[in-house]
Amino acid sequence: MKTGPFPSDSPIGMWRDHVLSRPKAVDGSFIGEDFYYIQEMRGQSGVSLGVADGVGGWTSTGDDPSLFSQALMYHAHRYSKTSWAGEPEIDPTLEYEERENVEGWELKPEECMELAHGGVLREKHVRNGSSTACIVNLNASSGILRAANLGDSGFCIIRSSAVIHEQRPQTHWFNCPKQLAKISDWRLRSAVEDTPRDADKFETKLRDGDIIILFTDGLSDNVFMPELVSICALVSRQFSEQSSPNMEDVQVQTMADRIVDFARLVMHQTKRMSPFQASAAREGIHYPGGKVDDVTVLVALVRETP
C-alpha cells in the first residue's frame, strides 16, 4: 500500500477509534473497508446515521479503500453535529432580533452528502478512492425520516413485521455500484465517478415501533429481507417481557449483532441461494452461494414520547 491508515492522533483517526470503541457482541477487531457514523443533531432535533462502503478495487493502485469511507463518514458526522434535523426550533416569544441569532441551519441528507464529499476532496491523506454512501436523518419533532442513498448500500424500514420500504441499489452494471470518488492521479480519470446529486432521495413519516436498518452490501448480498424481519421479530420477542432503563438500547444492539452474525455465517455457504447469486443469475452469471464481504449494520428503533 502506498497509503497507510489515518494516524491515531489525527482528527479522523481519533474519531475513528472513538466510533470503534462502541460496545458490540460481534467478535473481531478488523476494520475493513466499510465505515459508519451515528450523530445526535443540533438541539436534540434528531439523529443522523450513515454507512459507506469503500470500493476494494483501489488496492490495485496501492490506495487503502478504507480511507475514503472513513473520511466521508467523519465529515458527514461533523456537519450533522452542528445542523438541525428540520427547521431550527425557535421560541416564538423571542424578539425578532433574538430569533435571528439562533445558530445553525436545516441539513438534508443529500446536502450532508455533498458537504462530506467536499471534505474528502480536501483531505490530503486521501489520494485516490471511492465509496457508496447512505445517509438517513430522523427528525425527533416531526417523526419524519429523510434519506439519500448513492450506490448499493442502503436501508429498510420494518413496521409490524413487514418491510414497508427497501432502498433499491444504484449500479452502473452488475456488481459496479454508483460511488463518490476522489481521483488525484490523472491516469485514473476513467474510473467510475458519480456525484451526490445522483443519489436517490426518500422521505416518510415514521410510527412508534418502526425499525430502521442501514446496511452495506455485505448484508444485502447475503441476507433476504424476510430473513431480516425474522431476526428482528425473534429479538423483539426475547426482550418483550424484560424491563430495564437501557432495555431498548440493548435490544437494538442485539438485533444488529444477530444480523451481522447471520450474514457472516451464510456468506461462506456455497449451497445456499443468496441475493447476490440471484442477481448474478439474472445477468447470466453462475455464482454459487454467498458473497464474502465486510458487513456494517445500524439499527434504530422509533419511540413516540408523550
N, C-alpha and C positions, 0 to 999 in steps of 0.2 A: 504494500500500500504506500502511495506517495503521501497520503494524508493520515494523521493519527486522530484519536478522539479529542473532543474538547477538553482542555486541561481542567482538572477539578477545582482550580482556583479562579477560573473564568466565570463570567456571569451565566453563560449557558451550562457550563459544567457543574456549577454549584446548584443551579435549578434542577438539572437532570438528576443529580444524586439525591436531591430532596424528594423529587417525584418518585424515584425508585425506592425510597425508604418506606413508602406506604405499605402497611401490613397486608399480606396476602398468603393464602394457603398453598398456592401452586409452587412446586419445587423449582429450583434453578435460579441462577443469577445472570444468565446470558441475556444481554440486552436485545440483540438482533437489530433488524432494520426498521422496525415499527417504533412509533412513539405516540404519546398522548398528553392531554392536559385536562385538568378539572379546575375551574376557577369561579369563585363567587364574584359576581359583578358589583359594580359601584352601588353603595347604599343598600346592599342586600336586595337589589332589584331582581336578581335572578342568578342563574348558574350557566356558565358556558362550558361546553365539552367538545373535545376534538380528538381525532385519531388521524395518523398519517402513516403511510407505508412506503419507505424508501425503496426505490427501484434497484434491484440487485445487480442489474446489468452494468452498473458503473464500476464494479470491481475490475472489469476488463481494462479500464483506463487507469487503474491504480487509485481510484477515488472511493472513499468509505461511504456507502449508501446511507448509513445511519445519520451522517452529519446533517444532510438536508432535512430529513424528517424531524430530527431533534430541534434544529434551528427554527423550522416552521412552527412547531408547536410552542416553542419558547416565546416567539414573537406574538403568536395568537393569544397566549395566556397573558402576555404583557399588555396588549391592547384591551383585552376583555376586562382586566382588573380595574382599569380606570374609566370604563364606559358603563352606560346604563343598558339594561335588557330591553327597555322600552323608552317612552318619553320620560325625560328626567322628572322625578317626583318633586313637585314644588308646593309648598304651603300656600294655599290661595289667600290666606290672611296677610301675607307679607306685602310690603310696599313694592311697587314696580321695580324700583332700583335694586331692592334686595333680591327679588326674583331673578333679575338679570345677572346677579353674581353667582347663581348656582352653577357649579363647575361640572364639566363632563357633557357627553352627548350620547344619543342612542346609537348603538353599534349593531348593524345587521350582520348575520354570519358571512354573507358574501363580501361585505366591506371589511370584516375582520380578516378574511382570507386574503384579500388584496393587500391590506396593510402588512400582514405577516409575510407574504411573499416578497414585498418590498424590503422588509427587514432582512430576509435571507439573502437577497441580491446584494445587500450592503455588507454581509458577513465575509470578512477576508479569509476566515478559516474554511469556508465552503468554496471550493474551486469549481467543481462540476457535480451535478447531482439532480435528482428529481424525486417526486413522491406524489402519491394520491393525497387527497385531503377531504375530511368530512368534519364540518363544524355545526354544532347544534346549540342554540340558545333557548333556555327555558325562562319565561317571564313569570316571576313569582306573584305578581299582582294580577295579571290577566289570565294566567294559565295558558298562554299562547306559546307554542313551540315553533321556532323558525329554524330552518336548516339550509345549508349549502353543501353540495357534495360534488366533488370532481374525481372521477376515476372509479375504481372497483372496491374501495372501502365503502362503508355505508352505515345505515341504521334501520331499525324497525321499531314499531310500536305495537305492544301486545295489550289487548283490552279484553278482560273476561275470557281468558284462554283462547283468544283468536288474534291473529295478526291483522291489524286494521291498516297498517302501512308497511311496505317493504321498499326501501330505496333501491331502484334499479341501477346496476353498474353502467358506467360510461366507458366504452372501449373504442379504439381505432380499428382494431381487428382482434381476433381471438388471442387472449392472454396478453394483450397490449393495452393497458388502461390509459385513459386520459391522465395527464400529470402536469403539475407545476414543475418548472425546471430553472436551474441556473447553469449556463454553459459559458465558461470563461475561455476555453480553448476553441479557436475559430475552426479547427479541423473537425470539431464535433458538432458543428452547427446543423447538421442534417438529423440530429437526434430529435425524438418526439418532444414537443414543447407546446403546452396549452396555457391558457390564461384563467384567472379567477372568474372572468366574465363568462367562461364556458361552463361553469358549474350549474347543476340543476338546483332550483330553489323549491322549498316546500314550507307550507305553514298550516297549522291546525290548532284547534282548541283541545287541550288535554282534560282528562277527567280524573277524579280520585281513583287511585288504584292502578292507573296506567303504568306500564313498564316500558322504558325506553332503553334500547340496547344499541350501542355503537360498536362497530367491529371493522377489522381489516379483513382482507380476503382469505387469510389463513382460516377464518371461521366460515365465511360464506362459500368457500370452495369445498368444504368438507362436511358441513352440517346443514341439513334441510330445515326449513322454518318450522314444520310440525315438531321436529325433534327439539328445537329451541323452546317451543311452547311447553313441551312435556317436562323439560328440565326445570323451567321456571315454576310450573304448577307443582311439581314434586317438592321443590324447596319451599314454596309458599305453604303447602300443607304441613311440612315439617315444622314451620315456625308459627302456624295458625293458633296454637294453644299456649305459646310462650309469651311472656310479658316481662320486659326489662327496659330500662331507659334507652339503651342503644340497640334494641332488638332489630329494628328495621335496617339500621346500618349493617348489622351482621348478616341480615337476610340478603341484602343486595350483593354484599361481598361474597357470600356463599354462592349465590346464583352465578356471579362472574367466575368464581373458581371452578364450579362444576361444569360450566360451559367450556372453559378452556381445557379442563381435564378431558372432557369428552372429545373435543376437536383434536387434541394431541393423540388421543387413543386411535381414533378412526382414520386419521391421515396416513397412518402406516399400514392400513389394511388394503390389500390388493384385490380381495374377492368381494368387497362391499361396494355397491354403487354409491358414488359421491356426486354432489352437484357439479364438480369440475369434470368428472367423467361424462356426465350427461351433456354438458356444454361442448366438450370435445367431440362427442359423438354427433352432435348437430352440425359440426364442421367437417365431418367425415374423418375424424382423427381417433385412432384407438388409443385410449389411455385408461388402463385398469385401476380402479380404486381411488384412494385419496391423493391429495397433493401436499407434500411436506412443505411447511412454510411457518413463518412466525405468526403468532396469534395474539391479537390485542382486543380486549373486550371491556367496555364500560357499561355499567348497568345503573339506571336511575329509576327510582320509584316515586310516583307522584302522590302527594298527600295534600288534601284540601284542609286548611285550618279555619276555625271559626273567625 
